[in-house]
Amino acid sequence: MDRRLAIRQLLQSLLLQKADSRPFGDGDSLVLSGRLQSIDAVEVAVFLEEKWGIDFAQIGFDQSFIDSVDAIDALIQSAGVVERT
């Protein structure tokens, strides 16, 4: 599956759980803008750890890392990891 598509699907699912069906662009803030909450940020972090092996214990956690599709994609690219099956 396309990495950015997987990220979009996760974020859209989290938003829909909050009855937020408004569209969002790849660069739109979702966490820092308040559309997603801290519990959602935890779900995103777990998703990234499981799917791409991102180790937040090693790199530290900052909500800006997961604030948008673009930010998440950049984080994955900078970590140089590959998708786990």
PyMOL Python script that loads the backbone (N, CA, C, O; Angstrom):
from pymol import cmd

cmd.read_pdbstr("""\
ATOM      1  N   MET A   1       0.840  -1.179   0.000  1.00  0.00           N
ATOM      2  CA  MET A   1       0.000   0.000   0.000  1.00  0.00           C
ATOM      3  C   MET A   1       0.884   1.240   0.000  1.00  0.00           C
ATOM      4  O   MET A   1       1.930   1.265   0.649  1.00  0.00           O
ATOM      5  N   ASP A   2       0.470   2.247  -0.713  1.00  0.00           N
ATOM      6  CA  ASP A   2       1.167   3.521  -0.754  1.00  0.00           C
ATOM      7  C   ASP A   2       1.251   4.102   0.663  1.00  0.00           C
ATOM      8  O   ASP A   2       0.251   4.152   1.380  1.00  0.00           O
ATOM      9  N   ARG A   3       2.428   4.532   1.052  1.00  0.00           N
ATOM     10  CA  ARG A   3       2.659   5.031   2.408  1.00  0.00           C
ATOM     11  C   ARG A   3       1.736   6.206   2.747  1.00  0.00           C
ATOM     12  O   ARG A   3       1.098   6.216   3.799  1.00  0.00           O
ATOM     13  N   ARG A   4       1.671   7.185   1.857  1.00  0.00           N
ATOM     14  CA  ARG A   4       0.846   8.366   2.127  1.00  0.00           C
ATOM     15  C   ARG A   4      -0.641   7.992   2.201  1.00  0.00           C
ATOM     16  O   ARG A   4      -1.388   8.573   2.988  1.00  0.00           O
ATOM     17  N   LEU A   5      -1.058   7.048   1.404  1.00  0.00           N
ATOM     18  CA  LEU A   5      -2.447   6.593   1.447  1.00  0.00           C
ATOM     19  C   LEU A   5      -2.739   5.938   2.796  1.00  0.00           C
ATOM     20  O   LEU A   5      -3.792   6.182   3.385  1.00  0.00           O
ATOM     21  N   ALA A   6      -1.825   5.115   3.287  1.00  0.00           N
ATOM     22  CA  ALA A   6      -2.004   4.468   4.582  1.00  0.00           C
ATOM     23  C   ALA A   6      -2.101   5.511   5.696  1.00  0.00           C
ATOM     24  O   ALA A   6      -2.914   5.374   6.610  1.00  0.00           O
ATOM     25  N   ILE A   7      -1.271   6.554   5.618  1.00  0.00           N
ATOM     26  CA  ILE A   7      -1.310   7.623   6.608  1.00  0.00           C
ATOM     27  C   ILE A   7      -2.649   8.347   6.548  1.00  0.00           C
ATOM     28  O   ILE A   7      -3.287   8.569   7.577  1.00  0.00           O
ATOM     29  N   ARG A   8      -3.077   8.717   5.331  1.00  0.00           N
ATOM     30  CA  ARG A   8      -4.365   9.411   5.162  1.00  0.00           C
ATOM     31  C   ARG A   8      -5.520   8.579   5.711  1.00  0.00           C
ATOM     32  O   ARG A   8      -6.410   9.105   6.380  1.00  0.00           O
ATOM     33  N   GLN A   9      -5.501   7.277   5.426  1.00  0.00           N
ATOM     34  CA  GLN A   9      -6.590   6.413   5.878  1.00  0.00           C
ATOM     35  C   GLN A   9      -6.651   6.355   7.398  1.00  0.00           C
ATOM     36  O   GLN A   9      -7.737   6.402   7.976  1.00  0.00           O
ATOM     37  N   LEU A  10      -5.504   6.254   8.045  1.00  0.00           N
ATOM     38  CA  LEU A  10      -5.479   6.243   9.508  1.00  0.00           C
ATOM     39  C   LEU A  10      -6.046   7.545  10.059  1.00  0.00           C
ATOM     40  O   LEU A  10      -6.915   7.526  10.931  1.00  0.00           O
ATOM     41  N   LEU A  11      -5.558   8.673   9.556  1.00  0.00           N
ATOM     42  CA  LEU A  11      -6.013   9.964  10.064  1.00  0.00           C
ATOM     43  C   LEU A  11      -7.497  10.175   9.802  1.00  0.00           C
ATOM     44  O   LEU A  11      -8.218  10.681  10.662  1.00  0.00           O
ATOM     45  N   GLN A  12      -7.947   9.790   8.627  1.00  0.00           N
ATOM     46  CA  GLN A  12      -9.368   9.927   8.308  1.00  0.00           C
ATOM     47  C   GLN A  12     -10.212   9.059   9.239  1.00  0.00           C
ATOM     48  O   GLN A  12     -11.274   9.489   9.689  1.00  0.00           O
ATOM     49  N   SER A  13      -9.757   7.864   9.528  1.00  0.00           N
ATOM     50  CA  SER A  13     -10.468   6.981  10.442  1.00  0.00           C
ATOM     51  C   SER A  13     -10.570   7.595  11.838  1.00  0.00           C
ATOM     52  O   SER A  13     -11.627   7.545  12.467  1.00  0.00           O
ATOM     53  N   LEU A  14      -9.476   8.168  12.314  1.00  0.00           N
ATOM     54  CA  LEU A  14      -9.480   8.800  13.628  1.00  0.00           C
ATOM     55  C   LEU A  14     -10.434   9.993  13.654  1.00  0.00           C
ATOM     56  O   LEU A  14     -11.147  10.201  14.635  1.00  0.00           O
ATOM     57  N   LEU A  15     -10.444  10.766  12.585  1.00  0.00           N
ATOM     58  CA  LEU A  15     -11.358  11.908  12.511  1.00  0.00           C
ATOM     59  C   LEU A  15     -12.810  11.451  12.464  1.00  0.00           C
ATOM     60  O   LEU A  15     -13.670  12.041  13.120  1.00  0.00           O
ATOM     61  N   LEU A  16     -13.084  10.412  11.700  1.00  0.00           N
ATOM     62  CA  LEU A  16     -14.459   9.914  11.591  1.00  0.00           C
ATOM     63  C   LEU A  16     -14.975   9.395  12.931  1.00  0.00           C
ATOM     64  O   LEU A  16     -16.171   9.486  13.209  1.00  0.00           O
ATOM     65  N   GLN A  17     -14.098   8.860  13.752  1.00  0.00           N
ATOM     66  CA  GLN A  17     -14.493   8.413  15.095  1.00  0.00           C
ATOM     67  C   GLN A  17     -14.989   9.585  15.937  1.00  0.00           C
ATOM     68  O   GLN A  17     -15.710   9.395  16.917  1.00  0.00           O
ATOM     69  N   LYS A  18     -14.599  10.787  15.550  1.00  0.00           N
ATOM     70  CA  LYS A  18     -15.025  12.003  16.245  1.00  0.00           C
ATOM     71  C   LYS A  18     -16.136  12.714  15.475  1.00  0.00           C
ATOM     72  O   LYS A  18     -16.465  13.863  15.772  1.00  0.00           O
ATOM     73  N   ALA A  19     -16.710  12.035  14.492  1.00  0.00           N
ATOM     74  CA  ALA A  19     -17.758  12.593  13.629  1.00  0.00           C
ATOM     75  C   ALA A  19     -17.261  13.815  12.857  1.00  0.00           C
ATOM     76  O   ALA A  19     -18.035  14.717  12.537  1.00  0.00           O
ATOM     77  N   ASP A  20     -15.976  13.832  12.568  1.00  0.00           N
ATOM     78  CA  ASP A  20     -15.368  14.914  11.786  1.00  0.00           C
ATOM     79  C   ASP A  20     -15.097  14.375  10.385  1.00  0.00           C
ATOM     80  O   ASP A  20     -14.110  13.676  10.157  1.00  0.00           O
ATOM     81  N   SER A  21     -15.972  14.704   9.468  1.00  0.00           N
ATOM     82  CA  SER A  21     -15.818  14.215   8.097  1.00  0.00           C
ATOM     83  C   SER A  21     -15.326  15.315   7.159  1.00  0.00           C
ATOM     84  O   SER A  21     -15.347  15.157   5.938  1.00  0.00           O
ATOM     85  N   ARG A  22     -14.880  16.437   7.745  1.00  0.00           N
ATOM     86  CA  ARG A  22     -14.354  17.519   6.907  1.00  0.00           C
ATOM     87  C   ARG A  22     -13.085  17.056   6.193  1.00  0.00           C
ATOM     88  O   ARG A  22     -12.270  16.337   6.770  1.00  0.00           O
ATOM     89  N   PRO A  23     -12.926  17.463   4.959  1.00  0.00           N
ATOM     90  CA  PRO A  23     -11.713  17.078   4.227  1.00  0.00           C
ATOM     91  C   PRO A  23     -10.478  17.742   4.832  1.00  0.00           C
ATOM     92  O   PRO A  23     -10.577  18.747   5.537  1.00  0.00           O
ATOM     93  N   PHE A  24      -9.322  17.162   4.544  1.00  0.00           N
ATOM     94  CA  PHE A  24      -8.059  17.753   4.987  1.00  0.00           C
ATOM     95  C   PHE A  24      -7.013  17.520   3.914  1.00  0.00           C
ATOM     96  O   PHE A  24      -7.028  16.507   3.214  1.00  0.00           O
ATOM     97  N   GLY A  25      -6.112  18.470   3.802  1.00  0.00           N
ATOM     98  CA  GLY A  25      -5.001  18.361   2.866  1.00  0.00           C
ATOM     99  C   GLY A  25      -3.800  17.741   3.545  1.00  0.00           C
ATOM    100  O   GLY A  25      -3.752  17.633   4.770  1.00  0.00           O
ATOM    101  N   ASP A  26      -2.840  17.337   2.750  1.00  0.00           N
ATOM    102  CA  ASP A  26      -1.655  16.677   3.299  1.00  0.00           C
ATOM    103  C   ASP A  26      -0.866  17.563   4.255  1.00  0.00           C
ATOM    104  O   ASP A  26      -0.182  17.053   5.142  1.00  0.00           O
ATOM    105  N   GLY A  27      -0.949  18.862   4.093  1.00  0.00           N
ATOM    106  CA  GLY A  27      -0.212  19.767   4.952  1.00  0.00           C
ATOM    107  C   GLY A  27      -1.028  20.349   6.091  1.00  0.00           C
ATOM    108  O   GLY A  27      -0.505  21.118   6.897  1.00  0.00           O
ATOM    109  N   ASP A  28      -2.302  19.994   6.167  1.00  0.00           N
ATOM    110  CA  ASP A  28      -3.183  20.555   7.194  1.00  0.00           C
ATOM    111  C   ASP A  28      -2.858  20.011   8.582  1.00  0.00           C
ATOM    112  O   ASP A  28      -2.669  18.809   8.769  1.00  0.00           O
ATOM    113  N   SER A  29      -2.798  20.921   9.546  1.00  0.00           N
ATOM    114  CA  SER A  29      -2.573  20.538  10.942  1.00  0.00           C
ATOM    115  C   SER A  29      -3.804  19.813  11.472  1.00  0.00           C
ATOM    116  O   SER A  29      -4.929  20.285  11.309  1.00  0.00           O
ATOM    117  N   LEU A  30      -3.591  18.683  12.095  1.00  0.00           N
ATOM    118  CA  LEU A  30      -4.698  17.914  12.668  1.00  0.00           C
ATOM    119  C   LEU A  30      -4.594  17.798  14.181  1.00  0.00           C
ATOM    120  O   LEU A  30      -5.613  17.833  14.870  1.00  0.00           O
ATOM    121  N   VAL A  31      -3.401  17.662  14.704  1.00  0.00           N
ATOM    122  CA  VAL A  31      -3.225  17.520  16.145  1.00  0.00           C
ATOM    123  C   VAL A  31      -3.126  18.899  16.798  1.00  0.00           C
ATOM    124  O   VAL A  31      -3.886  19.212  17.715  1.00  0.00           O
ATOM    125  N   LEU A  32      -2.209  19.703  16.332  1.00  0.00           N
ATOM    126  CA  LEU A  32      -2.002  21.014  16.946  1.00  0.00           C
ATOM    127  C   LEU A  32      -3.199  21.939  16.734  1.00  0.00           C
ATOM    128  O   LEU A  32      -3.397  22.875  17.509  1.00  0.00           O
ATOM    129  N   SER A  33      -3.996  21.691  15.698  1.00  0.00           N
ATOM    130  CA  SER A  33      -5.204  22.494  15.446  1.00  0.00           C
ATOM    131  C   SER A  33      -6.368  22.058  16.331  1.00  0.00           C
ATOM    132  O   SER A  33      -7.366  22.770  16.447  1.00  0.00           O
ATOM    133  N   GLY A  34      -6.238  20.884  16.958  1.00  0.00           N
ATOM    134  CA  GLY A  34      -7.285  20.397  17.836  1.00  0.00           C
ATOM    135  C   GLY A  34      -8.276  19.442  17.192  1.00  0.00           C
ATOM    136  O   GLY A  34      -9.186  18.959  17.866  1.00  0.00           O
ATOM    137  N   ARG A  35      -8.121  19.159  15.905  1.00  0.00           N
ATOM    138  CA  ARG A  35      -9.041  18.205  15.273  1.00  0.00           C
ATOM    139  C   ARG A  35      -8.820  16.801  15.819  1.00  0.00           C
ATOM    140  O   ARG A  35      -9.767  16.024  15.945  1.00  0.00           O
ATOM    141  N   LEU A  36      -7.587  16.479  16.138  1.00  0.00           N
ATOM    142  CA  LEU A  36      -7.269  15.216  16.802  1.00  0.00           C
ATOM    143  C   LEU A  36      -6.727  15.538  18.187  1.00  0.00           C
ATOM    144  O   LEU A  36      -6.090  16.572  18.388  1.00  0.00           O
ATOM    145  N   GLN A  37      -6.981  14.653  19.134  1.00  0.00           N
ATOM    146  CA  GLN A  37      -6.588  14.857  20.525  1.00  0.00           C
ATOM    147  C   GLN A  37      -5.341  14.037  20.855  1.00  0.00           C
ATOM    148  O   GLN A  37      -4.826  13.304  20.012  1.00  0.00           O
ATOM    149  N   SER A  38      -4.871  14.173  22.081  1.00  0.00           N
ATOM    150  CA  SER A  38      -3.650  13.476  22.485  1.00  0.00           C
ATOM    151  C   SER A  38      -3.807  11.960  22.426  1.00  0.00           C
ATOM    152  O   SER A  38      -2.847  11.260  22.104  1.00  0.00           O
ATOM    153  N   ILE A  39      -4.987  11.440  22.729  1.00  0.00           N
ATOM    154  CA  ILE A  39      -5.201   9.988  22.631  1.00  0.00           C
ATOM    155  C   ILE A  39      -5.052   9.520  21.184  1.00  0.00           C
ATOM    156  O   ILE A  39      -4.580   8.413  20.927  1.00  0.00           O
ATOM    157  N   ASP A  40      -5.460  10.373  20.242  1.00  0.00           N
ATOM    158  CA  ASP A  40      -5.294  10.052  18.826  1.00  0.00           C
ATOM    159  C   ASP A  40      -3.812  10.065  18.446  1.00  0.00           C
ATOM    160  O   ASP A  40      -3.359   9.254  17.638  1.00  0.00           O
ATOM    161  N   ALA A  41      -3.071  10.990  19.039  1.00  0.00           N
ATOM    162  CA  ALA A  41      -1.635  11.057  18.779  1.00  0.00           C
ATOM    163  C   ALA A  41      -0.953   9.767  19.226  1.00  0.00           C
ATOM    164  O   ALA A  41      -0.015   9.300  18.580  1.00  0.00           O
ATOM    165  N   VAL A  42      -1.422   9.199  20.322  1.00  0.00           N
ATOM    166  CA  VAL A  42      -0.886   7.923  20.794  1.00  0.00           C
ATOM    167  C   VAL A  42      -1.181   6.825  19.771  1.00  0.00           C
ATOM    168  O   VAL A  42      -0.317   5.998  19.479  1.00  0.00           O
ATOM    169  N   GLU A  43      -2.397   6.817  19.231  1.00  0.00           N
ATOM    170  CA  GLU A  43      -2.742   5.815  18.210  1.00  0.00           C
ATOM    171  C   GLU A  43      -1.874   5.953  16.978  1.00  0.00           C
ATOM    172  O   GLU A  43      -1.448   4.954  16.399  1.00  0.00           O
ATOM    173  N   VAL A  44      -1.607   7.188  16.571  1.00  0.00           N
ATOM    174  CA  VAL A  44      -0.737   7.418  15.410  1.00  0.00           C
ATOM    175  C   VAL A  44       0.669   6.914  15.720  1.00  0.00           C
ATOM    176  O   VAL A  44       1.290   6.258  14.884  1.00  0.00           O
ATOM    177  N   ALA A  45       1.172   7.214  16.910  1.00  0.00           N
ATOM    178  CA  ALA A  45       2.517   6.765  17.293  1.00  0.00           C
ATOM    179  C   ALA A  45       2.616   5.242  17.292  1.00  0.00           C
ATOM    180  O   ALA A  45       3.602   4.685  16.811  1.00  0.00           O
ATOM    181  N   VAL A  46       1.611   4.575  17.823  1.00  0.00           N
ATOM    182  CA  VAL A  46       1.599   3.109  17.841  1.00  0.00           C
ATOM    183  C   VAL A  46       1.576   2.576  16.412  1.00  0.00           C
ATOM    184  O   VAL A  46       2.303   1.636  16.091  1.00  0.00           O
ATOM    185  N   PHE A  47       0.755   3.161  15.563  1.00  0.00           N
ATOM    186  CA  PHE A  47       0.685   2.781  14.150  1.00  0.00           C
ATOM    187  C   PHE A  47       2.066   2.897  13.495  1.00  0.00           C
ATOM    188  O   PHE A  47       2.496   1.992  12.779  1.00  0.00           O
ATOM    189  N   LEU A  48       2.750   4.006  13.742  1.00  0.00           N
ATOM    190  CA  LEU A  48       4.071   4.213  13.141  1.00  0.00           C
ATOM    191  C   LEU A  48       5.107   3.240  13.691  1.00  0.00           C
ATOM    192  O   LEU A  48       5.981   2.779  12.957  1.00  0.00           O
ATOM    193  N   GLU A  49       5.012   2.931  14.962  1.00  0.00           N
ATOM    194  CA  GLU A  49       5.931   1.962  15.547  1.00  0.00           C
ATOM    195  C   GLU A  49       5.704   0.571  14.972  1.00  0.00           C
ATOM    196  O   GLU A  49       6.658  -0.140  14.656  1.00  0.00           O
ATOM    197  N   GLU A  50       4.435   0.185  14.838  1.00  0.00           N
ATOM    198  CA  GLU A  50       4.115  -1.158  14.342  1.00  0.00           C
ATOM    199  C   GLU A  50       4.362  -1.303  12.839  1.00  0.00           C
ATOM    200  O   GLU A  50       4.892  -2.319  12.390  1.00  0.00           O
ATOM    201  N   LYS A  51       3.980  -0.293  12.070  1.00  0.00           N
ATOM    202  CA  LYS A  51       4.044  -0.419  10.609  1.00  0.00           C
ATOM    203  C   LYS A  51       5.424  -0.087  10.042  1.00  0.00           C
ATOM    204  O   LYS A  51       5.860  -0.705   9.070  1.00  0.00           O
ATOM    205  N   TRP A  52       6.112   0.883  10.642  1.00  0.00           N
ATOM    206  CA  TRP A  52       7.396   1.311  10.090  1.00  0.00           C
ATOM    207  C   TRP A  52       8.551   1.229  11.073  1.00  0.00           C
ATOM    208  O   TRP A  52       9.678   1.589  10.731  1.00  0.00           O
ATOM    209  N   GLY A  53       8.295   0.769  12.270  1.00  0.00           N
ATOM    210  CA  GLY A  53       9.375   0.609  13.237  1.00  0.00           C
ATOM    211  C   GLY A  53       9.936   1.910  13.772  1.00  0.00           C
ATOM    212  O   GLY A  53      11.076   1.944  14.236  1.00  0.00           O
ATOM    213  N   ILE A  54       9.160   2.985  13.719  1.00  0.00           N
ATOM    214  CA  ILE A  54       9.610   4.260  14.273  1.00  0.00           C
ATOM    215  C   ILE A  54       9.755   4.085  15.785  1.00  0.00           C
ATOM    216  O   ILE A  54       8.822   3.644  16.456  1.00  0.00           O
ATOM    217  N   ASP A  55      10.914   4.427  16.309  1.00  0.00           N
ATOM    218  CA  ASP A  55      11.194   4.254  17.729  1.00  0.00           C
ATOM    219  C   ASP A  55      11.177   5.614  18.417  1.00  0.00           C
ATOM    220  O   ASP A  55      12.186   6.319  18.448  1.00  0.00           O
ATOM    221  N   PHE A  56      10.014   5.974  18.970  1.00  0.00           N
ATOM    222  CA  PHE A  56       9.881   7.270  19.624  1.00  0.00           C
ATOM    223  C   PHE A  56      10.708   7.346  20.909  1.00  0.00           C
ATOM    224  O   PHE A  56      11.068   8.439  21.345  1.00  0.00           O
ATOM    225  N   ALA A  57      11.009   6.206  21.514  1.00  0.00           N
ATOM    226  CA  ALA A  57      11.875   6.208  22.691  1.00  0.00           C
ATOM    227  C   ALA A  57      13.265   6.705  22.314  1.00  0.00           C
ATOM    228  O   ALA A  57      13.953   7.332  23.120  1.00  0.00           O
ATOM    229  N   GLN A  58      13.662   6.422  21.094  1.00  0.00           N
ATOM    230  CA  GLN A  58      14.985   6.831  20.627  1.00  0.00           C
ATOM    231  C   GLN A  58      14.980   8.262  20.098  1.00  0.00           C
ATOM    232  O   GLN A  58      15.887   9.035  20.404  1.00  0.00           O
ATOM    233  N   ILE A  59      13.970   8.622  19.308  1.00  0.00           N
ATOM    234  CA  ILE A  59      13.970   9.944  18.672  1.00  0.00           C
ATOM    235  C   ILE A  59      13.250  11.007  19.485  1.00  0.00           C
ATOM    236  O   ILE A  59      13.375  12.199  19.203  1.00  0.00           O
ATOM    237  N   GLY A  60      12.497  10.583  20.491  1.00  0.00           N
ATOM    238  CA  GLY A  60      11.699  11.526  21.261  1.00  0.00           C
ATOM    239  C   GLY A  60      10.364  11.750  20.572  1.00  0.00           C
ATOM    240  O   GLY A  60      10.226  11.512  19.372  1.00  0.00           O
ATOM    241  N   PHE A  61       9.394  12.203  21.329  1.00  0.00           N
ATOM    242  CA  PHE A  61       8.072  12.413  20.759  1.00  0.00           C
ATOM    243  C   PHE A  61       7.725  13.887  20.809  1.00  0.00           C
ATOM    244  O   PHE A  61       7.846  14.536  21.849  1.00  0.00           O
ATOM    245  N   ASP A  62       7.298  14.399  19.687  1.00  0.00           N
ATOM    246  CA  ASP A  62       6.842  15.768  19.576  1.00  0.00           C
ATOM    247  C   ASP A  62       5.601  15.726  18.690  1.00  0.00           C
ATOM    248  O   ASP A  62       5.635  15.142  17.607  1.00  0.00           O
ATOM    249  N   GLN A  63       4.514  16.335  19.136  1.00  0.00           N
ATOM    250  CA  GLN A  63       3.266  16.266  18.367  1.00  0.00           C
ATOM    251  C   GLN A  63       3.429  16.826  16.964  1.00  0.00           C
ATOM    252  O   GLN A  63       2.694  16.432  16.058  1.00  0.00           O
ATOM    253  N   SER A  64       4.368  17.730  16.765  1.00  0.00           N
ATOM    254  CA  SER A  64       4.569  18.285  15.423  1.00  0.00           C
ATOM    255  C   SER A  64       5.040  17.213  14.435  1.00  0.00           C
ATOM    256  O   SER A  64       4.863  17.362  13.226  1.00  0.00           O
ATOM    257  N   PHE A  65       5.643  16.129  14.953  1.00  0.00           N
ATOM    258  CA  PHE A  65       6.087  15.026  14.088  1.00  0.00           C
ATOM    259  C   PHE A  65       4.909  14.334  13.415  1.00  0.00           C
ATOM    260  O   PHE A  65       5.060  13.758  12.337  1.00  0.00           O
ATOM    261  N   ILE A  66       3.737  14.387  14.042  1.00  0.00           N
ATOM    262  CA  ILE A  66       2.580  13.641  13.540  1.00  0.00           C
ATOM    263  C   ILE A  66       1.381  14.549  13.295  1.00  0.00           C
ATOM    264  O   ILE A  66       0.238  14.094  13.339  1.00  0.00           O
ATOM    265  N   ASP A  67       1.633  15.816  13.039  1.00  0.00           N
ATOM    266  CA  ASP A  67       0.563  16.806  12.919  1.00  0.00           C
ATOM    267  C   ASP A  67      -0.143  16.789  11.572  1.00  0.00           C
ATOM    268  O   ASP A  67      -1.249  17.316  11.457  1.00  0.00           O
ATOM    269  N   SER A  68       0.459  16.207  10.567  1.00  0.00           N
ATOM    270  CA  SER A  68      -0.135  16.199   9.232  1.00  0.00           C
ATOM    271  C   SER A  68       0.395  14.993   8.450  1.00  0.00           C
ATOM    272  O   SER A  68       1.344  14.329   8.868  1.00  0.00           O
ATOM    273  N   VAL A  69      -0.228  14.735   7.330  1.00  0.00           N
ATOM    274  CA  VAL A  69       0.257  13.667   6.442  1.00  0.00           C
ATOM    275  C   VAL A  69       1.698  13.977   6.043  1.00  0.00           C
ATOM    276  O   VAL A  69       2.558  13.097   6.078  1.00  0.00           O
ATOM    277  N   ASP A  70       1.960  15.231   5.662  1.00  0.00           N
ATOM    278  CA  ASP A  70       3.316  15.617   5.248  1.00  0.00           C
ATOM    279  C   ASP A  70       4.329  15.395   6.365  1.00  0.00           C
ATOM    280  O   ASP A  70       5.421  14.881   6.123  1.00  0.00           O
ATOM    281  N   ALA A  71       3.968  15.784   7.595  1.00  0.00           N
ATOM    282  CA  ALA A  71       4.889  15.634   8.728  1.00  0.00           C
ATOM    283  C   ALA A  71       5.175  14.167   9.014  1.00  0.00           C
ATOM    284  O   ALA A  71       6.320  13.789   9.261  1.00  0.00           O
ATOM    285  N   ILE A  72       4.141  13.350   8.980  1.00  0.00           N
ATOM    286  CA  ILE A  72       4.320  11.918   9.238  1.00  0.00           C
ATOM    287  C   ILE A  72       5.181  11.287   8.151  1.00  0.00           C
ATOM    288  O   ILE A  72       6.080  10.499   8.443  1.00  0.00           O
ATOM    289  N   ASP A  73       4.906  11.634   6.906  1.00  0.00           N
ATOM    290  CA  ASP A  73       5.683  11.091   5.797  1.00  0.00           C
ATOM    291  C   ASP A  73       7.152  11.512   5.918  1.00  0.00           C
ATOM    292  O   ASP A  73       8.049  10.702   5.681  1.00  0.00           O
ATOM    293  N   ALA A  74       7.397  12.756   6.281  1.00  0.00           N
ATOM    294  CA  ALA A  74       8.776  13.236   6.457  1.00  0.00           C
ATOM    295  C   ALA A  74       9.466  12.490   7.591  1.00  0.00           C
ATOM    296  O   ALA A  74      10.650  12.166   7.493  1.00  0.00           O
ATOM    297  N   LEU A  75       8.737  12.220   8.656  1.00  0.00           N
ATOM    298  CA  LEU A  75       9.296  11.467   9.779  1.00  0.00           C
ATOM    299  C   LEU A  75       9.722  10.070   9.332  1.00  0.00           C
ATOM    300  O   LEU A  75      10.816   9.611   9.661  1.00  0.00           O
ATOM    301  N   ILE A  76       8.857   9.406   8.588  1.00  0.00           N
ATOM    302  CA  ILE A  76       9.170   8.060   8.104  1.00  0.00           C
ATOM    303  C   ILE A  76      10.386   8.104   7.184  1.00  0.00           C
ATOM    304  O   ILE A  76      11.284   7.270   7.295  1.00  0.00           O
ATOM    305  N   GLN A  77      10.411   9.081   6.275  1.00  0.00           N
ATOM    306  CA  GLN A  77      11.543   9.200   5.354  1.00  0.00           C
ATOM    307  C   GLN A  77      12.842   9.474   6.096  1.00  0.00           C
ATOM    308  O   GLN A  77      13.878   8.892   5.778  1.00  0.00           O
ATOM    309  N   SER A  78      12.787  10.367   7.091  1.00  0.00           N
ATOM    310  CA  SER A  78      14.010  10.715   7.811  1.00  0.00           C
ATOM    311  C   SER A  78      14.525   9.546   8.644  1.00  0.00           C
ATOM    312  O   SER A  78      15.725   9.439   8.896  1.00  0.00           O
ATOM    313  N   ALA A  79      13.624   8.677   9.066  1.00  0.00           N
ATOM    314  CA  ALA A  79      14.031   7.500   9.839  1.00  0.00           C
ATOM    315  C   ALA A  79      14.640   6.428   8.940  1.00  0.00           C
ATOM    316  O   ALA A  79      15.331   5.528   9.417  1.00  0.00           O
ATOM    317  N   GLY A  80      14.380   6.530   7.632  1.00  0.00           N
ATOM    318  CA  GLY A  80      14.956   5.575   6.695  1.00  0.00           C
ATOM    319  C   GLY A  80      14.489   4.157   6.908  1.00  0.00           C
ATOM    320  O   GLY A  80      15.260   3.212   6.741  1.00  0.00           O
ATOM    321  N   VAL A  81      13.222   4.001   7.279  1.00  0.00           N
ATOM    322  CA  VAL A  81      12.689   2.677   7.551  1.00  0.00           C
ATOM    323  C   VAL A  81      11.808   2.214   6.393  1.00  0.00           C
ATOM    324  O   VAL A  81      11.410   3.010   5.543  1.00  0.00           O
ATOM    325  N   VAL A  82      11.517   0.941   6.373  1.00  0.00           N
ATOM    326  CA  VAL A  82      10.630   0.381   5.353  1.00  0.00           C
ATOM    327  C   VAL A  82       9.405  -0.195   6.027  1.00  0.00           C
ATOM    328  O   VAL A  82       9.425  -0.540   7.208  1.00  0.00           O
ATOM    329  N   GLU A  83       8.359  -0.289   5.267  1.00  0.00           N
ATOM    330  CA  GLU A  83       7.091  -0.810   5.790  1.00  0.00           C
ATOM    331  C   GLU A  83       7.235  -2.253   6.228  1.00  0.00           C
ATOM    332  O   GLU A  83       7.853  -3.074   5.550  1.00  0.00           O
ATOM    333  N   ARG A  84       6.653  -2.539   7.374  1.00  0.00           N
ATOM    334  CA  ARG A  84       6.618  -3.922   7.875  1.00  0.00           C
ATOM    335  C   ARG A  84       5.331  -4.548   7.399  1.00  0.00           C
ATOM    336  O   ARG A  84       4.317  -3.863   7.269  1.00  0.00           O
ATOM    337  N   THR A  85       5.357  -5.825   7.142  1.00  0.00           N
ATOM    338  CA  THR A  85       4.145  -6.499   6.696  1.00  0.00           C
ATOM    339  C   THR A  85       3.425  -7.162   7.825  1.00  0.00           C
ATOM    340  O   THR A  85       2.379  -7.776   7.615  1.00  0.00           O
TER     341      THR A  85
END
""", "prot")
cmd.dss("prot")
cmd.show_as("cartoon", "prot")
cmd.util.cbc("prot")
cmd.orient("prot")
